[in-house]
Amino acid sequence: MSSVALEEALELHRRVPVVDAHCDTLTKLSPDERLASRLPGTHVDLPRLREAGVSGQFFACWISPDHSAHRGLERAAELIDRFYREADASCGLLVPVTGAEGVRRCHEEGRVAGILTVEGGDALQGNLAMVSVLHRLGVRSITLTWNHRNAIADGVADARTGGGLTSFGVEVVREMTRLGMLIDVSHLSEAGFWDVLAVAEGPVAATHSNARAVSDHPRNLTDEQIRALAAGGGVMGLNLAPAFLRAEGQGAATLDDVLRHIDHVVELVGPDHLGLGLDLDGISSTPEGIEDITGLPLLTQALLERGYPEESVAAILGGNFLRLMEEVGMV
């Protein structure tokens, strides 16, 4: 294992687009806080994204259980509005984009591309037309469920039922495919995962899930799921949630735990189907040494020291999600 200076990792971040496919920062902002300022008590803000060399950040509009029953669409609209207000207040540092070209342009200009996503199909309120409405508002990915059942499918917390996609869920997947939206299977029950792969006409993502063979948590994907996701051209985003990285009772999660998941996925399907989906501001704690988004270059440094070629590291940092965005037609 060779020694690599942190500056070498930072140089790679400056040279290639870095994309994180999931953060929950929109739900953490208070009315008087601005993303353009350093935000205490959060993992992500614009100054720290730029410090970490992140070119593209997916911002999730999470539909919590408090809103899912009757206010899912309203809550999504509130968070979408918050995103655009933050972009307007950022003096051009945060640029709303809807595809890979926009991310690459922001990378060249030294700005941060923001991609809107909705976490929880409860936002649709059972109305297929809302997929198109969200798309018109700039949303380019929907995580079909959170942990619980909705009109689309069963989430992982309801997996005991064996339920997958509903008939409405099949229609949603087909409509998202038609519109060129990224279908996200994180949080979905295993039955739902396999249903999506059978129905979708292109690659899909698990934007923030880890490997169950390394840490046996229901939110992580089995080797069979990872292989199937990769076989269809999909990408899995690495999650920093300690509970997903290391089994409960085994001590605090560390950078080494993150690397074990990366090594396993790369050994299983190669480096072209793994990306970043860090789940920052959606998790209460992070692995030791990665306290917020500015710790990301330490992961890059560790991968280079482990002997991963630069092109493989660049693919994991952002190239794989950019390719996936292009393949599904995100424009």
Steps between C-alpha positions, in 0.01 A plus 500: 500500500658828388486833682290766329488862614158649572581776252514235225148394587382861502663556162300207361181654642581826324579325173201263464128549576403371844132410544314407819166338420327562833487757778210613721624851568183671374310351792759627752486868405314737730316794336780745587788279383665515156684222320754759387619536863675249723220328690562372853344165572501384138729292280454695176494863386634681195834611651576145610385347169746728321774424753448127439505548123144375446365601159154342515275450801165322492269678747223274628152622588425243770133425565500404866232277657353816653419627152453182297132426565337825388770762440758319287461719193476817705817411689685426176392839364623676816843341472523561124426867566766505771756359255431771241503773765842377615627503142370856453672611823833335417633768261540237229692247711213246497365433152186288450571245225311204362769289336864402465582785264404752767720327757798504265443867421490589870817298555681707239366825650580413863135503606276233657231336289186415697279215380154474656368163613198384698549235767169321537236442234244622755553836328291373209194446723397212273471726194713397200482852353711624793804321355489737205425797725807430712705454186387843376612646834849364443486172696704237320490203738248342736586255777188288460446432870652604827500216755125443503227395259346759271282491188802399288652211695605360835810643668759299687316542830198321351702226329340223708188531280697394192340788310669669207373751244129569486324550167534874561869445572547333163342803333731733694811309394389509136420872517834582659672301227306691233596836650867412545497498879734295718314223685641455850451162674663589833256437789295262281405148611687218327184396315461859381864511391455197275170634366668828401780319316238296313295807402761772441624528143840637598748519785394603850681616813518413866617850586585442869539132589790278606595131478310257723777241476724745687238629744173311538251786505167487310577834331807346337495302175579131472771384261227370269337842492831678439583266212156550344519878542840504329393260225234752400753784496393644835702668773499460878583802718713443809324604823688631807234398756696317774216249547534399134879486513548286810271271696359637824718435802827480304622846598509830318511496120826612340647576161618138485135387513419723203793352310385144573168572328678655202742208470214251513289670234799554270603137539144394424416717197801719425547875558246618241186445707587675825463867587438728795163532673625616836163570669648798682253698711276196482712313754562593862870407500777425254805271496793620707715733292222601260312749713341676202534534122850649538622158612432354156857561368623271780305218338655583164844505658437157655386353168812627324718362779320167462619486140180588320586655161411868461249420228316261732498752783372770263221267387395435861522868591263609226559350159268204552202710607562745214497210254179366657335843477577509129381144441160557659454825307534759777512828310 
